[in-house]
């Protein structure tokens, strides 16, 4: 079975500004490949996080250039710079680059419409966009409805950032489930162990995982880790899905564990 992690960060510019990630000055392709090999992970979607490392796009491009069978990228460029608008049409010409990924710490940036040029431009260019969307779910629905040929991806099961009580952690679940009605919205089932208060196999989140899977279906629900902030080894992130969820089997399991994200992003393996 092909196993593709839907989100991994690489960096080389000092400790991450996020306290939830490994506080190490660098996490490079060789670090990721060593852990991937040990865990039986075939490939990964790299998501450069430029607030930590301004050169993260280039770091990931080099990884994808050297290992095109192991890495592809959802990259980013500054949306507030006029010259960025010219990058959309040629974005996929960069090695491994298949789409975009953004984390908006201030949802007002979106709701005010300052970046509304991005959606039609990405739709025309066939660029999928992944989003940390927990704080602006209505905007995601609006974009999906207005741009039906734009592929959107909700990161991290639609969970909010930070550590909160379990009940608050899943408080927006009905709103996230409602987004599944849009066929152009998919979900990364990434970071699942970090939303549990229990040790492996994290049974307190199984029910919510099942609800999200039922809503989005196996072709729009992508396993992954965001490994540098996981409370468990990469292998346990794999077996949580392959061994501990009895309702996830057969071809559906293959889609969730890798085939689905490759199809969504157009990764021709």
Backbone bond lengths (Angstrom), bond angles and torsions (degrees), N, CA, C in turn:
res aa  C-N    CA-C-N  psi(-1)  N-CA   C-N-CA  omega(-1)  CA-C   N-CA-C  phi
1 X - - - 1.464 - - 1.524 110.02 -
2 X 1.316 115.95 130.76 1.448 121.18 177.02 1.524 109.89 -71.16
3 X 1.338 116.96 127.30 1.466 122.06 179.25 1.525 108.64 -118.69
4 X 1.328 115.26 115.94 1.466 122.26 -177.65 1.523 108.48 -124.28
5 X 1.307 116.10 121.31 1.464 121.42 177.93 1.531 108.76 -80.10
6 X 1.336 116.56 126.24 1.465 121.20 -173.57 1.519 113.87 -80.13
7 X 1.354 118.33 -6.60 1.476 118.08 177.61 1.517 112.27 -159.96
8 X 1.331 115.11 119.50 1.463 122.69 174.66 1.529 108.02 -141.11
9 X 1.324 116.83 134.61 1.460 122.19 175.50 1.529 109.85 -97.58
10 X 1.333 115.80 141.81 1.465 122.58 166.07 1.528 107.59 -119.86
11 X 1.333 116.40 146.04 1.466 119.79 175.47 1.516 110.53 -156.05
12 X 1.348 115.54 164.37 1.462 120.53 -177.12 1.527 110.52 -155.70
13 X 1.337 116.39 39.36 1.469 119.42 -174.21 1.524 112.34 -137.47
14 X 1.322 116.22 32.30 1.456 118.78 -179.96 1.520 112.48 101.60
15 X 1.323 115.82 173.81 1.461 120.92 -176.26 1.524 111.76 -58.81
16 X 1.344 117.42 141.87 1.468 120.45 177.13 1.524 111.49 -59.06
17 X 1.322 115.33 146.70 1.462 119.63 175.76 1.514 111.80 -72.88
18 X 1.321 117.03 -20.91 1.462 121.02 175.93 1.524 109.95 -79.03
19 X 1.326 118.85 123.45 1.465 120.38 -178.03 1.518 113.93 -71.23
20 X 1.333 117.75 -12.23 1.460 120.91 -176.88 1.517 112.45 -85.37
21 X 1.333 117.32 -12.90 1.456 120.55 178.96 1.524 110.69 -93.81
22 X 1.322 115.48 162.10 1.455 120.89 178.52 1.528 109.66 -54.12
23 X 1.289 115.79 127.99 1.456 120.38 -179.66 1.529 109.24 -88.40
24 X 1.322 113.15 74.30 1.468 121.67 177.79 1.525 107.38 -128.19
25 X 1.332 118.56 147.47 1.464 120.30 -174.38 1.513 114.18 -70.55
26 X 1.335 117.59 -18.58 1.458 120.13 -178.99 1.526 109.67 -152.39
27 X 1.308 115.85 142.66 1.462 122.89 168.83 1.519 104.99 -136.43
28 X 1.351 116.11 106.28 1.445 122.62 -168.37 1.529 111.61 -108.90
29 X 1.321 115.61 174.64 1.460 120.02 -175.62 1.523 112.07 -58.69
30 X 1.327 117.36 -37.22 1.462 118.94 -179.94 1.526 111.52 -68.03
31 X 1.335 116.64 -33.99 1.466 119.87 174.66 1.525 110.08 -63.24
32 X 1.332 115.69 -46.11 1.460 119.99 -179.47 1.527 111.23 -65.06
33 X 1.329 117.50 -45.27 1.462 120.69 -178.11 1.521 111.85 -62.29
34 X 1.327 117.17 -39.41 1.462 120.25 178.69 1.519 110.87 -61.55
35 X 1.337 116.80 -45.35 1.461 120.16 179.72 1.525 111.53 -70.58
36 X 1.316 116.77 -37.77 1.462 120.53 178.16 1.521 111.11 -61.96
37 X 1.314 116.73 -45.45 1.461 120.70 179.60 1.519 111.20 -61.35
38 X 1.326 116.53 -41.43 1.466 120.09 -179.59 1.521 111.63 -66.46
39 X 1.328 116.97 -29.97 1.463 121.48 -175.68 1.519 113.27 -95.54
40 X 1.334 117.91 -5.99 1.455 120.48 -178.09 1.519 113.39 77.96
41 X 1.332 116.70 29.85 1.470 121.81 178.04 1.525 108.29 -96.88
42 X 1.321 116.88 122.10 1.456 121.34 -173.02 1.523 113.45 -78.26
43 X 1.321 117.06 -36.10 1.460 120.05 -172.11 1.520 109.04 -158.48
44 X 1.335 115.58 171.28 1.460 119.57 -177.90 1.521 110.43 -152.09
45 X 1.324 114.30 150.59 1.455 122.55 172.43 1.528 107.33 -95.05
46 X 1.312 117.26 115.58 1.454 122.08 -179.32 1.531 109.65 -84.42
47 X 1.322 115.41 138.72 1.463 121.11 178.84 1.529 108.50 -125.98
48 X 1.325 117.82 93.27 1.468 121.15 -179.38 1.524 110.87 -60.20
49 X 1.321 115.95 131.27 1.466 120.32 179.37 1.521 107.34 -113.28
50 X 1.328 115.70 93.01 1.460 120.17 -172.11 1.527 114.83 -68.16
51 X 1.334 121.48 -22.26 1.471 117.47 173.52 1.530 112.97 -60.91
52 X 1.343 117.05 -29.80 1.463 119.12 175.95 1.515 110.69 -80.89
53 X 1.331 115.05 -42.58 1.455 120.79 -172.99 1.529 108.66 -140.52
54 X 1.323 118.14 105.29 1.468 120.53 -178.42 1.523 113.25 -57.85
55 X 1.329 117.28 -20.75 1.462 121.18 -179.93 1.528 112.50 -101.12
56 X 1.323 116.66 20.41 1.461 120.16 -175.65 1.524 112.21 -64.12
57 X 1.326 118.50 -37.01 1.465 119.75 177.15 1.520 110.69 -58.18
58 X 1.327 116.23 -48.55 1.466 120.27 -178.41 1.531 111.33 -64.45
59 X 1.318 116.57 -37.79 1.466 120.84 178.26 1.528 110.32 -60.73
60 X 1.323 115.98 -43.75 1.462 120.25 -179.20 1.530 111.72 -72.45
61 X 1.330 116.76 -36.90 1.464 119.82 177.22 1.520 110.79 -60.39
62 X 1.327 117.06 -41.49 1.457 119.77 178.65 1.530 111.01 -65.36
63 X 1.327 116.87 -38.58 1.467 120.13 177.16 1.517 110.65 -62.80
64 X 1.343 117.38 -43.65 1.456 121.05 179.98 1.521 111.68 -69.42
65 X 1.324 117.12 -34.13 1.465 120.61 178.06 1.517 110.94 -65.28
66 X 1.334 116.82 -41.55 1.458 120.80 -179.13 1.522 112.85 -77.92
67 X 1.336 116.90 -28.94 1.467 121.04 -175.89 1.525 109.84 -133.64
68 X 1.335 118.01 67.54 1.464 120.24 -175.71 1.515 114.21 -65.32
69 X 1.340 116.66 -19.37 1.460 119.77 177.47 1.524 112.30 -86.13
70 X 1.335 117.30 -8.69 1.462 120.47 -176.89 1.525 113.12 -110.57
71 X 1.336 117.74 -28.40 1.465 120.38 -171.74 1.530 112.14 -133.70
72 X 1.336 115.15 137.92 1.462 122.56 160.77 1.527 106.74 -129.01
73 X 1.340 116.84 175.83 1.466 119.88 -168.83 1.524 111.37 -136.00
74 X 1.315 116.11 138.94 1.459 123.74 161.14 1.522 105.30 -109.24
75 X 1.310 116.81 99.66 1.458 121.54 -172.16 1.515 113.18 -94.91
76 X 1.322 115.88 -165.18 1.464 119.94 -179.32 1.520 109.93 -156.47
77 X 1.325 114.60 157.07 1.453 122.18 171.10 1.527 107.36 -141.03
78 X 1.332 118.68 158.35 1.463 120.94 -176.93 1.539 110.74 -64.80
79 X 1.308 116.14 123.80 1.457 120.03 -176.85 1.522 113.01 -81.25
80 X 1.338 117.27 -15.49 1.460 120.22 -177.03 1.525 113.09 -93.35
81 X 1.325 117.33 4.52 1.457 120.36 177.90 1.519 109.98 -103.62
82 X 1.331 118.50 125.24 1.460 121.03 -177.15 1.526 113.68 -54.44
83 X 1.329 116.51 -34.94 1.463 118.90 -177.77 1.530 112.78 -67.90
84 X 1.328 116.96 -17.43 1.464 120.17 179.83 1.522 112.37 -66.93
85 X 1.312 116.88 -26.45 1.460 119.25 -177.19 1.524 112.15 -62.63
86 X 1.302 116.05 -26.15 1.448 119.76 178.94 1.518 114.05 -78.94
87 X 1.328 117.61 -6.09 1.462 120.69 -177.23 1.518 113.31 -85.15
88 X 1.312 117.49 -20.77 1.461 120.67 -170.34 1.525 111.85 -60.10
89 X 1.319 117.38 -48.53 1.461 120.53 -173.11 1.518 113.40 -67.27
90 X 1.325 117.97 -24.87 1.467 120.70 -178.17 1.526 112.42 -108.94
91 X 1.321 117.49 7.86 1.460 120.93 -173.62 1.527 112.28 -58.85
92 X 1.312 117.14 -39.67 1.462 120.79 -176.86 1.520 113.12 -74.58
93 X 1.323 117.91 -4.58 1.463 119.86 177.50 1.526 111.84 -76.76
94 X 1.332 117.31 -13.75 1.458 121.05 176.85 1.528 109.57 -77.23
95 X 1.340 117.98 143.19 1.465 120.41 -177.97 1.526 111.88 -54.85
96 X 1.322 115.29 125.75 1.456 121.43 174.30 1.509 115.86 78.47
97 X 1.309 118.93 -6.06 1.465 121.19 -172.79 1.533 110.38 -82.32
98 X 1.343 115.81 117.89 1.459 120.78 -177.88 1.520 113.64 -118.26
99 X 1.333 118.57 -6.09 1.453 119.77 -178.21 1.512 111.36 179.11
100 X 1.335 115.00 -160.16 1.451 122.62 -175.59 1.518 110.39 -128.88
101 X 1.330 115.32 157.19 1.458 120.84 175.08 1.522 109.02 -146.93
102 X 1.357 115.35 131.20 1.460 120.15 -177.85 1.523 111.64 -133.95
103 X 1.333 113.82 143.78 1.459 123.08 171.46 1.526 107.16 -117.25
104 X 1.317 117.14 111.10 1.462 121.14 179.37 1.524 109.00 -98.52
105 X 1.324 116.09 106.59 1.463 119.70 -179.72 1.526 111.45 -73.05
106 X 1.323 116.76 -22.68 1.463 121.62 178.85 1.526 108.29 -119.01
107 X 1.332 118.37 98.90 1.470 120.65 -178.30 1.523 113.38 -58.39
108 X 1.340 117.32 -21.74 1.463 119.61 178.42 1.519 111.56 -60.33
109 X 1.339 116.96 -26.17 1.458 120.16 176.73 1.525 110.89 -58.95
110 X 1.320 115.67 -34.35 1.460 120.24 -179.05 1.516 112.32 -86.46
111 X 1.326 116.12 -48.43 1.453 119.32 -174.94 1.524 112.16 -65.82
112 X 1.318 117.54 -23.58 1.464 120.76 176.75 1.526 112.13 -77.01
113 X 1.329 116.06 -12.80 1.459 120.03 176.32 1.505 115.54 85.98
114 X 1.329 117.93 9.56 1.460 120.09 -176.28 1.524 112.58 -63.65
115 X 1.310 116.67 -27.73 1.458 120.11 -176.89 1.527 112.31 -110.92
116 X 1.319 117.34 19.52 1.460 119.80 -177.01 1.528 112.86 -66.60
117 X 1.339 117.42 -13.48 1.459 119.14 175.64 1.524 112.43 -66.29
118 X 1.351 116.10 -24.24 1.457 120.47 -174.19 1.522 112.71 -66.02
119 X 1.323 117.24 -41.48 1.466 120.50 -170.71 1.526 112.37 -63.13
120 X 1.339 119.98 -52.78 1.471 118.12 178.71 1.529 112.66 -66.27
121 X 1.334 117.12 -32.80 1.460 119.59 179.19 1.523 110.80 -65.37
122 X 1.345 117.06 -45.04 1.465 120.57 178.88 1.524 111.16 -68.08
123 X 1.317 116.65 -35.08 1.465 120.11 177.97 1.524 110.19 -61.74
124 X 1.321 117.01 -46.26 1.467 120.65 179.59 1.525 111.60 -64.00
125 X 1.327 116.45 -37.09 1.474 121.06 -176.26 1.526 112.70 -84.19
126 X 1.326 117.95 -6.21 1.460 120.42 -177.88 1.511 113.07 67.87
127 X 1.353 116.25 38.33 1.455 121.64 -179.06 1.525 110.15 -102.19
128 X 1.324 119.76 109.49 1.460 120.03 172.29 1.526 110.35 -63.40
129 X 1.337 116.16 149.57 1.460 121.32 179.80 1.518 109.26 -128.05
130 X 1.334 116.65 124.10 1.462 122.71 174.01 1.519 109.04 -97.73
131 X 1.339 116.22 143.54 1.462 121.20 -173.77 1.521 111.32 -139.31
132 X 1.320 116.39 137.29 1.458 121.86 161.74 1.518 106.00 -77.47
133 X 1.322 117.56 99.59 1.460 120.69 -161.27 1.520 115.37 -114.60
134 X 1.319 118.80 4.97 1.462 120.32 -172.32 1.514 113.36 -57.85
135 X 1.337 117.52 -29.03 1.463 120.90 -175.89 1.523 114.12 -94.32
136 X 1.332 117.14 0.08 1.469 118.31 179.04 1.534 110.87 -147.19
137 X 1.315 116.39 47.82 1.458 121.24 -178.79 1.535 112.75 -59.99
138 X 1.344 119.83 -40.28 1.474 118.23 177.54 1.526 113.11 -59.43
139 X 1.331 117.25 -34.51 1.456 120.48 177.31 1.521 110.93 -65.40
140 X 1.322 116.91 -39.19 1.464 120.70 178.23 1.519 110.12 -62.13
141 X 1.322 117.11 -43.06 1.461 120.89 177.82 1.526 111.03 -61.41
142 X 1.321 116.14 -42.31 1.462 120.95 180.00 1.523 111.10 -63.07
143 X 1.325 116.33 -44.60 1.467 120.52 179.98 1.524 110.56 -64.83
144 X 1.323 117.04 -43.20 1.461 120.92 -178.97 1.520 111.33 -62.09
145 X 1.320 116.22 -38.98 1.464 120.54 -179.14 1.524 111.59 -70.80
146 X 1.326 116.67 -40.46 1.462 120.39 -177.54 1.526 113.18 -77.35
147 X 1.341 116.29 -23.19 1.467 120.14 -175.63 1.526 109.20 -130.34
148 X 1.330 117.26 73.45 1.470 120.89 -171.66 1.521 114.54 -65.93
149 X 1.323 118.23 -16.40 1.468 120.25 178.34 1.524 112.90 -97.34
150 X 1.330 116.53 4.76 1.463 121.30 175.95 1.521 109.04 -92.56
151 X 1.324 116.47 120.92 1.466 120.25 178.05 1.525 109.81 -82.79
152 X 1.319 115.91 122.63 1.459 122.70 178.11 1.521 109.50 -112.66
153 X 1.321 115.80 150.03 1.472 121.83 177.71 1.520 108.20 -131.87
154 X 1.314 116.51 126.96 1.461 121.92 174.95 1.521 108.04 -89.57
155 X 1.317 117.02 124.47 1.466 121.49 -179.03 1.531 111.72 -78.67
156 X 1.319 114.97 152.53 1.469 123.34 164.79 1.530 113.81 52.85
157 X 1.364 115.58 43.99 1.470 120.21 174.31 1.524 112.53 61.09
158 X 1.325 116.50 16.80 1.462 120.04 -178.47 1.506 114.20 71.92
159 X 1.339 116.97 18.45 1.471 120.95 -177.30 1.530 110.87 -82.02
160 X 1.321 117.38 148.66 1.467 121.14 174.64 1.516 111.15 -73.01
161 X 1.319 116.05 160.76 1.456 121.04 178.63 1.522 110.52 -76.63
162 X 1.333 114.75 161.10 1.458 119.61 174.29 1.514 112.81 89.11
163 X 1.314 115.38 179.27 1.462 122.14 -179.13 1.519 108.42 -110.47
164 X 1.318 115.01 121.60 1.457 122.05 179.26 1.521 108.38 -134.59
165 X 1.344 118.65 166.82 1.464 119.92 173.70 1.523 110.86 -56.17
166 X 1.323 116.00 150.47 1.465 121.55 -173.39 1.522 111.86 -53.96
167 X 1.319 117.54 -42.13 1.458 120.34 -177.97 1.529 111.18 -62.69
168 X 1.329 117.09 -42.19 1.466 120.55 178.76 1.525 111.14 -69.59
169 X 1.303 116.20 -32.60 1.461 121.73 -177.57 1.527 111.51 -59.61
170 X 1.339 116.06 -29.84 1.457 121.17 -176.97 1.527 112.71 -114.20
171 X 1.325 116.91 16.37 1.466 120.30 -173.13 1.525 112.41 -64.05
172 X 1.330 118.32 -29.31 1.462 120.18 -177.26 1.523 113.16 -90.52
173 X 1.320 117.81 11.68 1.461 120.75 -174.50 1.534 112.93 -55.38
174 X 1.342 120.13 -43.49 1.474 118.17 179.07 1.525 112.98 -58.11
175 X 1.340 117.02 -39.41 1.457 120.08 179.62 1.532 111.48 -67.26
176 X 1.324 116.38 -36.88 1.463 120.22 177.96 1.532 110.24 -67.83
177 X 1.318 117.04 -44.56 1.462 120.66 179.31 1.524 111.26 -59.53
178 X 1.327 117.07 -35.49 1.463 120.74 -179.00 1.518 112.47 -63.86
179 X 1.331 117.60 -26.27 1.459 120.78 -179.55 1.525 112.49 -70.55
180 X 1.313 117.09 -17.59 1.469 120.27 -178.13 1.523 112.21 -64.28
181 X 1.332 118.13 -17.18 1.472 120.03 179.82 1.522 112.05 -68.43
182 X 1.324 116.92 -18.01 1.464 120.27 178.23 1.525 109.04 -88.03
183 X 1.321 118.49 115.53 1.478 119.73 -175.53 1.514 113.83 -67.38
184 X 1.337 117.96 -12.69 1.467 120.14 179.33 1.525 112.44 -96.12
185 X 1.347 118.09 11.48 1.465 122.07 174.03 1.522 109.32 -111.12
186 X 1.327 115.75 125.85 1.465 122.74 173.27 1.524 108.30 -116.15
187 X 1.320 116.07 176.42 1.462 120.95 -177.28 1.518 110.78 -137.30
188 X 1.321 115.66 135.47 1.464 120.50 166.71 1.523 107.98 -84.47
189 X 1.310 116.32 120.79 1.466 120.69 173.16 1.524 108.11 -86.93
190 X 1.326 114.79 54.73 1.457 121.51 -175.27 1.519 111.03 -98.14
191 X 1.336 114.83 149.34 1.459 120.24 175.52 1.508 115.02 77.72
192 X 1.331 118.02 12.37 1.467 120.69 -172.42 1.533 113.71 -51.99
193 X 1.342 120.11 -48.09 1.471 118.49 -178.00 1.524 114.38 -58.29
194 X 1.324 116.94 -28.08 1.465 119.52 -177.45 1.521 112.68 -72.89
195 X 1.331 117.87 -10.37 1.457 120.92 179.40 1.524 112.17 -99.87
196 X 1.320 116.56 8.93 1.462 122.13 179.79 1.527 110.34 -104.38
197 X 1.322 115.86 152.17 1.461 121.75 173.41 1.524 111.66 -103.20
198 X 1.328 116.89 6.03 1.456 121.59 -176.22 1.519 110.34 -116.81
199 X 1.342 117.23 161.22 1.465 119.87 174.13 1.529 110.46 -73.54
200 X 1.325 115.35 171.53 1.464 120.64 176.08 1.529 109.85 -50.26
201 X 1.325 119.05 135.05 1.464 130.43 10.67 1.535 115.41 -94.65
202 X 1.324 118.04 27.74 1.464 122.40 169.41 1.528 112.73 57.22
203 X 1.317 115.11 51.35 1.470 119.69 -171.41 1.526 113.48 -66.06
204 X 1.317 118.21 -21.51 1.464 119.29 -177.65 1.527 113.31 -71.11
205 X 1.342 118.01 -8.55 1.461 119.42 176.51 1.529 112.44 -109.57
206 X 1.321 119.00 -3.77 1.464 121.12 -175.36 1.523 111.89 -58.93
207 X 1.329 116.47 -41.28 1.452 119.58 -178.02 1.520 112.35 -63.04
208 X 1.323 116.78 -43.06 1.461 119.95 179.07 1.525 112.00 -70.61
209 X 1.329 117.23 -35.04 1.460 119.09 173.38 1.521 110.64 -59.44
210 X 1.315 116.53 -42.04 1.471 121.05 -179.63 1.522 110.90 -63.80
211 X 1.312 117.31 -41.98 1.468 120.71 179.86 1.526 111.27 -63.27
212 X 1.314 116.64 -42.70 1.461 120.07 179.12 1.527 111.27 -68.06
213 X 1.317 117.20 -40.02 1.459 121.02 177.10 1.528 110.86 -62.07
214 X 1.322 116.56 -44.93 1.462 119.76 179.77 1.531 111.20 -61.32
215 X 1.333 116.59 -35.78 1.459 120.08 -177.72 1.527 111.97 -72.93
216 X 1.325 117.20 -46.86 1.463 120.73 -173.71 1.524 113.05 -90.48
217 X 1.318 117.72 -27.11 1.446 120.75 -179.72 1.516 112.55 81.12
218 X 1.324 117.77 162.14 1.467 121.42 -172.04 1.519 114.12 -66.77
219 X 1.312 119.08 -25.68 1.463 121.04 -178.46 1.522 112.73 -81.16
220 X 1.353 117.14 -10.14 1.476 120.40 -178.77 1.529 111.09 -128.01
221 X 1.320 116.91 27.67 1.467 120.94 -177.37 1.513 107.28 -139.82
222 X 1.342 117.31 105.65 1.456 122.04 -165.12 1.526 111.54 -109.45
223 X 1.318 116.51 121.11 1.468 121.04 174.99 1.520 110.49 -63.67
224 X 1.330 115.38 148.92 1.456 121.63 174.13 1.513 109.66 -179.06
225 X 1.331 116.67 -176.82 1.458 118.28 -171.43 1.522 115.20 -127.39
226 X 1.346 117.83 -45.61 1.470 119.69 -159.64 1.533 106.84 58.15
227 X 1.324 114.45 55.80 1.464 123.32 -161.80 1.523 114.12 -55.14
228 X 1.322 118.19 -31.55 1.466 118.96 -174.70 1.526 113.34 -75.18
229 X 1.326 118.27 1.91 1.460 119.15 170.56 1.533 112.12 -125.75
230 X 1.333 117.17 16.88 1.453 119.83 -179.94 1.529 111.99 -83.40
231 X 1.338 117.37 144.70 1.465 121.68 179.79 1.520 113.17 -86.33
232 X 1.340 116.67 10.12 1.466 120.88 -176.26 1.520 108.74 -146.94
233 X 1.329 118.34 166.42 1.463 120.91 178.91 1.527 111.64 -67.01
234 X 1.320 115.08 159.70 1.459 121.74 -179.73 1.534 110.49 -57.08
235 X 1.323 117.00 -39.49 1.461 119.58 -177.34 1.522 112.00 -61.53
236 X 1.336 117.42 -38.08 1.461 119.70 177.89 1.525 111.65 -69.94
237 X 1.320 117.42 -30.40 1.465 119.43 173.31 1.530 110.62 -62.50
238 X 1.335 116.20 -36.04 1.463 120.90 176.79 1.524 110.69 -68.62
239 X 1.322 116.36 -54.11 1.467 119.51 -172.59 1.523 113.06 -70.38
240 X 1.328 117.69 -20.53 1.467 119.34 171.84 1.521 110.06 -53.98
241 X 1.334 116.45 -40.65 1.459 120.65 -178.42 1.524 112.45 -89.36
242 X 1.336 117.95 -38.04 1.463 119.73 -174.09 1.522 113.86 -83.19
243 X 1.357 117.71 -20.68 1.463 119.96 -174.98 1.520 114.69 -124.83
244 X 1.324 118.31 -23.05 1.464 120.34 -170.21 1.528 114.47 -105.53
245 X 1.321 118.09 -5.56 1.465 121.49 179.42 1.528 107.98 -112.92
246 X 1.332 118.60 92.71 1.468 121.11 -171.90 1.517 114.15 -63.87
247 X 1.318 117.79 -18.14 1.465 121.04 -179.82 1.526 112.37 -84.11
248 X 1.325 117.25 -3.84 1.461 121.61 -178.34 1.527 108.39 -109.43
249 X 1.354 116.25 106.55 1.453 120.22 -171.76 1.530 110.73 -144.31
250 X 1.332 114.86 166.72 1.452 122.37 168.00 1.514 114.77 57.21
251 X 1.332 114.89 -138.02 1.462 120.83 -178.29 1.520 110.85 -62.65
252 X 1.316 118.66 -34.50 1.461 120.79 178.29 1.522 110.90 -62.11
253 X 1.324 117.01 -41.67 1.463 121.04 177.68 1.519 110.43 -62.91
254 X 1.328 117.65 -41.42 1.461 121.02 178.82 1.522 111.08 -61.67
255 X 1.322 117.17 -39.69 1.466 120.04 178.11 1.527 110.83 -64.12
256 X 1.326 116.39 -47.24 1.461 120.87 -177.91 1.523 111.35 -63.24
257 X 1.308 117.73 -39.89 1.458 121.60 -172.81 1.527 113.95 -81.41
258 X 1.338 117.93 -6.93 1.452 116.41 178.20 1.510 116.58 173.14
259 X 1.321 117.07 -39.80 1.459 119.08 -175.81 1.525 111.38 -63.87
260 X 1.326 116.79 -37.70 1.455 120.67 -176.32 1.517 112.99 -64.18
261 X 1.327 117.38 -46.87 1.464 119.70 -178.34 1.530 110.75 -68.12
262 X 1.324 117.45 -34.47 1.469 119.82 176.17 1.527 110.30 -63.37
263 X 1.327 116.27 -43.88 1.464 119.83 178.96 1.525 111.04 -64.12
264 X 1.348 117.72 -42.76 1.463 122.11 -176.14 1.529 111.12 -64.24
265 X 1.325 115.49 -39.58 1.457 120.56 -177.38 1.520 113.53 -88.58
266 X 1.324 117.09 -11.62 1.449 120.07 -177.49 1.516 113.15 76.64
267 X 1.331 116.69 33.45 1.473 121.20 178.07 1.522 107.74 -84.06
268 X 1.328 116.56 106.21 1.462 121.35 -178.80 1.518 109.05 -85.06
269 X 1.304 116.84 96.69 1.451 121.21 -178.33 1.531 109.89 -90.41
